[in-house]
């Protein structure tokens, strides 16, 4: 009988101990709220590689504005120069000629005014005109001459008419067995001393 009593007491003690363990201690919550699961957001899509990223372009430096144009000034009036003295060309009044006597081997230098007859031994020379180049060009003189020869019977014969050139005497030369004539230069005088032209008749 005592043994049975011991078993009953032990069973009651175990039941009492289990109840004490199951009861919550003071200060603790009666029950822990259940944990709810929050769905995760869907993974983000990878960036589209076909779209090129926007690159930042640096702005050009700001330049200072150009200075305003200078006010145009009125140019000075052209200087009026007096006429050059060289514009007054010397006046041609005749021809300076050279002569050669082939028999006596003597040379001569003589002048023939324009329009006047000059005698050289048996020759009669008349200068019609003479042309010369300006000083800035190569020197050249040319004269138009009429040359006649006096015959022993007193008559004259025209033996030359044409241009003679000082730089090329052989180009147009006098063909005579005894005498030779060539042009040396034109005879000129300053324009202030030239004789006035005769009035028209």
Order of alpha helices (4+ residues) and beta strands (2+ residues): alpha-beta-beta-beta-beta-beta-beta-beta
